[in-house]
Every structure is written in structure tokens, then in C-alpha cells.
Amino acid sequence: MKIVFLAPFGIRPKGTVLARMIPLAAELKRLGHEVVIVAPPYTNPEDAGKTETVRGVRLVNVSLGPKYKVLAVLPVAWSMFRAALAEKPDLIHLFKPKGYGGVAAMLQLGLRYAGLRLPPVFVDTDDWEGDGGMNELHPYSPAEKRFYRFQEKWLLGRARGVSVASRALEDLVLAAGVPVARLLYLPNGAGAPVAGDGGAVRSRLGIAPDAPVVLLYTRFFEFSQEKLHFLFAAIHRQVPQVRFLVVGKGSRGEEAQLQAAARECGFEGALAMAGWADAAEIPDYLAVGDVAIYPFADTLVNRTKCPAKLTEILLAGKPVVADEVGQLGEYIDGGRSGILCDPDDWQQMAAATVELLRSQAQRLELGAAGQRYLLENFGWSDAAVRLEEFYLKA
């Protein structure tokens, strides 16, 4: 088959294209299909109009319209629509039922209903976009929120098939009236582990080779900042020699809040802030961690998410202490391939982390089990086979 994936944004710096679309496309290609990704690169406008190849997959960056978002919607969506049809695909799969790609897919579906012989449209969702979901997380205008809520409902209800990245999304989409026969549970997966050079990162950040390191790989919005400050302070009191490696970038001044809490609570000298890191550098940073923590508040946004960062940590063989919320309970077999905690019991996460820091044998055993469980149950190759079967059946 010839398949076109419609991306929600460009390949940099956001993660959906690299973390979800590229691995699926590469595995579908291995099965004998041709996959082309069409993207609106407003996150990396320097690539507008360019075509590139990523892991053997052709990625077409369409031209961007006017800088003002509202004026750009129709020109960019039209460019995506034309680029997709120019590939003469057997089907089109939209990733995220919103935005420019969502408008292009709506145009495609509308013309199909009008009688034009166009390829069927599938929709993939890895977040809940509407009320209680991503609409509440971003500073969208009231008009944008209404439109995204409409797009999500309209597209999910009219797609030939819907793939969902989490069990919570599966429940929500079924509740929205999508028949079970048109639904595929398709969580983020994992490929072959990539070894990282932790020694180089330790040297660059001034972390001693023998210092125990707690890793936080995050975008910060998934948990309360007060909880993070409590965890670091509690762990530091019990393991004074610990270092905290924070990889990721917030959007609301979370790094400054953490640094202020570190000064107030006395763990400033233990804090190493790496900031945002390029995808190619992530294995090196993950290699530094002795224990990874994954705080995750019990919210609708988190319950419906399928956090690729967690799969990267587990794939790196790092023992994880995580909150038992949503998809985290799918990726971790609690007590055997990782430690799951009550998200409201902050002390439980701190205590479990300290216990692992004090036991190298337990860390190694848990890290190996986490990696093994992930690869056995969430491999990208198996996901692509199930997606192929879903296409053919639908």
C-alpha cells in the first residue's frame, strides 16, 4: 500500500513525529508499504517547502502561509491536502485530530461524502484535545478551543478507522460513539536499545563518576511543582551525596521555580539542569541516571497520554519509580519491572527512590526487567503489524 501520514507539526523540536510517526512509518516500510509524511513545519519554519528523509521515510514539509495563525489555516491545510493527494495514496492517516492537518483531513472527508473518489481517512489520537484535555493546558483563545473541540469530535466520528495511544483514549473514543470495530489500541512502542555515553555527560555537567543520580526527563506540566520540590528535598536529606539530573524544558518558568526551591531547601549543589536536549543526545543523558522518577498527576490529560519519554527511559534499562496513572500502569508491571506509586502519596515515591539508590543489585534487576517487559509487550514491529491488519480490515 501507499500510505500518507498527515503530521500535526514539523519534526523539530516537538516529539510526536519522531517518537510516534517515524517509527510506525519505518516499520510499515519494512513490511513492504510505502509511507510518506506530510508536515506543516510551523515549529521549524526554516524547513518549509523542503523534502527530507528520516530513517528511510520521506518527509514532505509544505510551504507555510501568512504568519498570522487564522489567516494561515486555509493555505497551509490546502497545501497539505494537495501534497497528500499528489502521492496517489491508498489511504491517508491523520495524526492528531486538530490543527492544519485536521482541516486538510476534513476537506478530504467532505469531498468523499460529496462523491469524489478519494482515499479513505484514518485518524490517530495520542492526547485528548477537547474539554478537560489539551484545550485546558494551552493558552488557546475561546474560539480556538471551540474549533479544536469540534474538529476532534467531527473527525473521530467520520474516520474510516481510529487508532488510539492509550486505554483511557480508547474508553473516551468508544464513549463518543465510535464502533469498536473501527478502533485500534496502538500505544507508543520501542525499538532496539541505543547505548549512551553517560561518562561524557557526567564530565560536562560536573557530576562525579561515583555520584548516585536521580533522573527526571520531563516537560514539567505533568505534575505539581510542589511535589517535585518535596521529592528532591526528601531524597537529598536521606542521600546527601545524590545528584539530580533534570532533562527537559518547561513552558511556565518551572526551571526557575525548581532552582529557587533548591536554594531554599538546601539541594542547590545537587541540581544539574540540562534543559532541552536534541533527540540524538537523549541516550547519553539517560545513561547517567541510576534511578528515574516519573511523577504524573491524576488528570484527564495525563490519563489519556502515552508518554514516549517513559518508554525511552525503560528502553535504556533504567529502574523507574512512577505514579500509577493511566498508561504508566500499562508500561510497568508494578513491583516487577518498575515501582508504581499512589500519585497522592509523595512520601511513597521518595522512599522507593531512596531504597533503590541504596541497592545497586535491585536497580540492575529492575532496570533489566523494565526493558525486557517493554520490548516484549510494546515493540514497534508488532504495532506496525497490527496497524497493517487494521488498515486491511477497515
C-alpha positions in Angstrom: 0.0 0.0 0.0 0.9 3.6 -0.4 0.2 5.5 2.8 0.3 9.2 3.6 0.7 10.3 7.3 -0.5 13.8 8.0 1.6 15.3 10.8 0.4 17.8 13.3 3.5 19.9 13.1 7.2 19.7 12.0 9.8 17.3 13.0 11.6 19.7 15.3 11.5 20.4 18.3 8.3 18.6 19.3 8.3 14.8 19.7 5.2 13.3 18.1 6.7 13.0 14.6 10.0 11.4 15.8 8.5 9.5 18.7 5.4 8.0 17.1 5.1 8.7 13.3 8.6 7.9 12.1 8.9 4.5 14.0 5.5 3.4 12.7 6.3 4.5 9.1 9.7 2.8 9.2 8.2 -0.5 10.4 5.4 -0.3 7.8 8.1 0.3 5.2 9.8 -2.9 6.4 6.6 -4.7 5.8 6.6 -3.6 2.2 4.5 -0.5 2.2 5.5 3.0 1.1 4.8 5.7 3.7 5.2 9.5 3.1 4.8 12.0 5.9 3.3 15.4 5.0 4.0 18.0 7.7 3.3 21.7 8.3 6.6 22.8 9.7 5.5 25.9 11.7 7.7 24.6 14.6 10.7 24.6 12.3 9.8 27.1 9.5 13.3 27.1 8.1 12.4 23.7 6.5 9.2 24.9 4.8 9.0 23.6 1.2 11.8 21.1 1.7 11.7 17.3 1.5 13.9 15.2 3.7 14.4 11.6 4.5 14.3 10.4 8.1 15.1 6.7 8.9 14.3 5.9 5.3 10.9 7.7 5.4 10.3 10.6 3.1 9.0 13.7 4.9 7.5 16.5 2.9 7.4 19.9 4.6 4.7 22.0 3.0 5.0 25.7 2.4 3.7 27.9 5.2 1.1 30.6 4.7 0.8 34.0 6.4 2.4 34.3 9.9 -1.0 35.2 11.5 -2.4 31.8 12.5 -6.0 32.3 11.5 -5.0 33.6 8.0 -2.6 30.6 7.6 -5.2 27.9 8.3 -6.7 27.5 4.8 -3.5 28.0 2.8 -1.5 25.5 4.9 -4.3 23.0 5.0 -4.8 23.3 1.3 -1.0 22.7 0.8 -1.2 19.6 2.9 -4.3 18.3 1.1 -2.6 18.8 -2.3 0.7 17.3 -1.2 -1.1 14.2 0.2 -3.2 13.6 -3.0 -0.1 14.2 -5.2 1.3 11.0 -3.7 -1.7 9.0 -5.0 -2.0 7.1 -1.7 -4.3 4.2 -1.0 -5.1 5.8 2.4 -4.4 8.8 4.5 -3.7 8.6 8.2 -4.1 11.9 10.2 -2.1 12.1 13.4 -3.9 14.3 16.0 -7.5 15.3 15.1 -6.8 19.1 15.1 -5.0 21.9 13.6 -3.8 22.3 10.0 -3.7 18.6 9.3 -7.1 18.2 10.8 -8.5 20.8 8.4 -6.8 19.0 5.4 -8.4 15.8 6.5 -11.8 17.5 7.0 -11.6 18.7 3.4 -10.7 15.2 2.2 -13.6 13.6 4.1 -16.0 16.3 2.9 -15.2 15.7 -0.7 -15.5 12.0 -0.2 -19.0 12.5 1.1 -19.8 14.7 -1.9 -19.0 11.8 -4.1 -15.4 12.3 -5.2 -13.3 9.1 -5.3 -10.6 10.0 -2.8 -8.6 7.7 -0.4 -10.2 6.8 2.9 -9.0 8.7 6.0 -7.9 7.2 9.3 -7.3 9.3 12.4 -4.7 8.7 15.2 -5.0 10.4 18.6 -2.4 10.4 21.3 -4.0 13.1 23.5 -7.5 14.2 24.4 -7.8 17.6 22.8 -11.2 18.9 23.9 -12.8 19.8 27.3 -10.6 18.7 30.2 -7.8 17.8 27.8 -5.1 19.8 25.9 -7.6 22.7 25.5 -7.1 23.4 29.2 -3.3 23.1 29.0 -2.6 25.6 26.3 -3.4 29.3 26.2 -5.8 29.0 23.3 -8.4 31.6 22.7 -12.1 30.7 23.3 -12.6 30.4 19.5 -9.7 28.1 19.1 -10.9 25.9 21.9 -14.3 25.6 20.4 -12.8 24.8 17.0 -10.4 22.1 18.3 -13.2 20.5 20.3 -15.4 20.5 17.1 -12.5 19.1 15.0 -11.8 16.3 17.4 -15.5 15.2 17.6 -16.1 15.6 13.8 -13.0 13.7 12.7 -13.2 10.8 15.2 -16.8 10.2 14.2 -16.2 10.2 10.4 -12.8 8.5 10.0 -12.7 5.0 8.4 -10.7 3.9 11.5 -9.3 5.4 14.7 -6.0 4.5 16.3 -5.6 5.5 20.0 -2.4 5.6 22.0 -3.8 4.8 25.5 -6.5 2.8 27.2 -8.1 6.0 28.5 -8.4 7.4 25.0 -9.9 4.0 23.9 -12.6 4.5 26.5 -13.3 8.1 25.5 -13.5 7.4 21.8 -15.8 4.4 22.4 -18.0 6.7 24.6 -18.1 9.2 21.7 -19.8 6.6 19.6 -17.0 5.2 17.5 -17.8 1.4 17.0 -15.2 -1.0 18.5 -14.6 -2.5 15.0 -13.3 0.9 13.9 -10.9 1.3 16.8 -7.3 0.2 17.3 -5.4 0.4 20.6 -1.9 1.5 19.4 0.3 2.7 22.2 3.8 4.1 21.7 6.4 1.4 21.3 10.1 0.7 21.4 12.8 -0.3 19.0 16.3 -1.6 19.6 18.1 -0.1 22.6 20.7 2.6 21.9 23.7 2.7 24.2 24.5 6.2 25.6 27.8 7.7 26.8 26.9 8.7 30.3 30.5 9.4 31.3 30.8 12.3 28.8 27.6 13.9 30.2 28.8 13.5 33.8 32.0 15.2 32.9 30.3 18.1 31.1 27.8 18.7 33.9 30.4 18.3 36.7 28.8 15.1 38.2 31.4 12.8 39.8 31.7 9.3 38.3 30.6 7.6 41.5 27.8 10.1 42.5 24.3 8.4 42.6 22.0 10.2 40.1 18.2 10.6 40.1 17.0 11.3 36.6 14.0 13.4 35.7 13.2 13.5 32.0 10.2 15.8 31.7 8.2 18.7 30.3 7.2 19.7 33.8 3.5 20.2 33.2 2.6 16.6 34.1 2.8 17.1 37.9 2.6 19.8 40.6 5.9 21.6 41.0 5.5 21.5 44.8 5.6 17.7 44.6 8.8 17.8 42.6 10.4 20.1 45.2 9.3 17.9 48.0 10.7 14.8 46.3 14.1 16.3 45.7 14.3 17.7 49.2 13.2 14.4 50.8 15.6 12.3 48.8 18.5 14.7 49.4 18.0 14.6 53.1 18.4 10.8 53.2 21.1 10.5 50.4 23.1 13.7 50.7 25.6 12.7 48.0 22.8 12.4 45.4 22.7 14.5 42.2 19.5 15.3 40.4 19.8 15.4 36.6 16.8 17.3 35.0 16.5 16.8 31.3 13.7 18.8 29.6 12.2 22.3 29.3 9.1 23.7 30.9 6.9 26.5 29.4 5.9 28.4 32.6 9.1 29.1 34.4 9.3 25.7 36.1 13.1 25.6 35.9 13.4 28.9 37.8 10.9 27.6 40.4 13.0 24.5 40.9 16.2 26.4 41.3 14.5 28.7 43.9 13.3 25.7 45.8 16.8 24.1 45.6 18.3 27.2 47.3 15.5 27.3 49.9 15.6 23.5 50.7 19.4 23.1 50.5 19.8 20.8 47.5 21.1 23.6 45.1 24.5 21.9 44.9 22.9 18.6 43.9 20.9 20.0 41.0 22.1 19.7 37.4 19.8 21.3 34.8 20.4 20.0 31.3 17.5 21.8 29.7 16.1 20.8 26.3 18.2 18.1 24.5 18.2 17.0 20.9 16.8 13.5 20.3 20.3 12.2 19.3 21.7 13.3 22.7 18.9 11.7 24.9 20.6 8.2 25.2 23.7 9.9 26.7 21.6 11.7 29.3 19.6 8.6 30.2 22.8 6.7 30.6 23.7 8.9 33.6 20.7 8.1 35.7 20.8 5.4 38.4 17.1 5.8 39.2 14.5 7.6 37.1 11.4 9.2 38.7 8.2 9.8 36.8 5.7 11.9 38.8 2.4 12.0 37.0 -0.7 13.8 38.4 -4.1 12.0 38.1 -5.6 14.3 35.5 -7.5 13.7 32.3 -4.6 15.0 30.2 -2.2 12.5 31.9 -4.6 9.6 31.9 -5.0 9.9 28.1 -1.3 10.5 27.3 1.0 7.8 26.1 4.4 9.2 27.3 7.2 8.5 24.9 9.7 9.7 27.5 8.8 6.9 29.8 9.4 4.3 27.0 12.8 5.9 26.3 13.8 5.6 30.0 12.6 2.0 30.2 14.3 1.1 26.9 17.6 2.5 28.4 17.3 -0.1 31.1 16.8 2.4 33.9 14.8 1.4 37.0 11.7 3.7 37.2 9.7 4.9 40.1 6.4 6.2 38.6 2.9 7.3 39.6 0.3 4.7 38.8 -1.8 6.9 36.4 -3.1 6.0 33.0 -0.7 4.4 30.6 2.1 4.2 33.1 0.3 1.2 34.6 0.4 -0.4 31.2 4.1 0.1 30.6 5.2 -1.0 34.0 4.4 -4.3 35.7 4.3 -2.9 39.2 6.9 -4.4 41.6 8.5 -6.5 38.8 9.5 -4.2 36.0 9.3 -0.9 37.9 7.8 0.7 41.0 4.3 2.2 40.8 3.2 4.7 43.4 0.0 6.4 44.6 0.1 9.8 42.9 -1.2 11.4 46.1 1.4 9.8 48.3 4.5 11.9 47.8 6.5 10.2 50.5 6.0 6.8 48.9 7.8 7.9 45.7 10.6 9.5 47.8 11.0 6.3 49.9 11.1 4.0 46.9 13.7 6.1 45.2 15.9 6.2 48.2 15.6 2.4 48.6 16.8 1.9 45.0 19.6 4.4 45.4 20.9 2.2 48.3 20.7 -1.1 46.4 22.7 -1.5 43.2 21.6 -5.1 42.8 17.9 -4.1 42.9 18.5 -1.2 40.5 20.1 -3.5 37.9 17.4 -6.2 38.3 14.6 -3.7 38.0 16.1 -1.9 35.1 16.7 -5.0 33.1 13.2 -6.3 33.8 11.7 -2.9 32.7 13.5 -3.0 29.4 12.5 -6.6 28.8 8.9 -6.1 29.7 8.7 -3.1 27.3 10.3 -4.9 24.4 8.2 -8.0 24.9 4.9 -6.1 25.1 5.3 -2.8 23.2 7.6 -3.4 20.2 7.1 -1.1 17.2 7.4 -4.0 14.8 4.4 -5.7 16.4 2.5 -2.4 16.4 3.1 -2.0 12.7 1.8 -5.5 12.0 -1.4 -4.7 14.0 -1.8 -1.4 12.1 -1.4 -3.1 8.8 -4.1 -5.6 9.7 -6.3 -2.8 10.9 -5.9 -1.0 7.5 -6.8 -4.1 5.6 -9.7 -5.0 7.7 -11.2 -1.4 7.7 
